[in-house]
């Protein structure tokens, strides 16, 4: 477009005005008096800015492409991963620290979800790249958490992502049930619905987040009279948390199907002594191989006391066996004999048996 140099900026482009080249021109928008050549250049600049504004979409309502968070991502697991592997550098709220940049509006957070997923998988954490591979969904879940927690304006699908607690495969529901019955049921009820002494666990606040929240609550505060009673040296807190989530809160819990429900043989059990005790005190009634007929059968489903925690069978032996002389097999005898029955006759119902 040819704009005459003597056109004031407040006059239509096609209007010619006889203004001397060096005579100042009033610009009503700025209060400036500009020489005609400068006014013309200023007009061109304004036209260029309008053109750029339209092409960039800053005023046209166009939107940035958002990262699509996959429905398979788990935000609770992502939070746990982030807290463990990322927060020390990037800060608990993603605002960064002296050791790591802010993750709000980060370059990898804009655009494709895969860009952030791949970056985490290949380069994070800096001290140990590859620690967060996607064999267990680590990179996926961490990326989802970073996007949904710190960059919600750059993400779509956060509402569809999983936010359930994920029970670790190392937990044992059978042991957790036994530990719950011993240390928790008196206050919280056999079915977790609460009593006058303890809250309802079927809708507990701490159950609506990460598995680690429930585990840590038990580990540090339960049972109230003796919080140290359920430390995790024997996975007590982990197993009890798994039992509470899978039994009382299955709708907000994932991974229950992958958790063991087998009896756990204590490391202190002596199978050699157990075999000897079984031979002298039990074999006459139950058979050398445990396969006596009827109610004396100790194999599989026929053995009702073999379907739950190890302690169930151990207590049965301790309190009632042999019927003619119950005190004859208590303490270590009951533990060793129960281990023998599980490992020799019911290995599919037990874990921890020696190879």
Protein Blocks (a to p, Z undefined) as FASTA:
>chain_A
ZZdfklcfkbcfklccdddfklccddfknopacdfklmmmmmmmmmmmmmmmmmnopmno
pacddddddfkbcfklmmmmmmmmmmmmnopnlnopfkbccfehpaklgcjfklmmmmmm
mmpcfklghklccknommmmmmmmmmmmmmmmlpghklmpccbdcddfkbcfklmmmmmm
mmmmmmnopnlnopfkbccfklcfklmmcfklmmmmmmmmpcfklmmlmccklommmmmm
mmmmmmmmmmlcghklmpccbdcddfkbcfklmmmmmmmmmmmmnopnlpaghjllcghj
llmmlmmcfklmmmmmmmmpcfklmmlmgcjlmmmmmmmmmmmmmmmlpghiaZZ
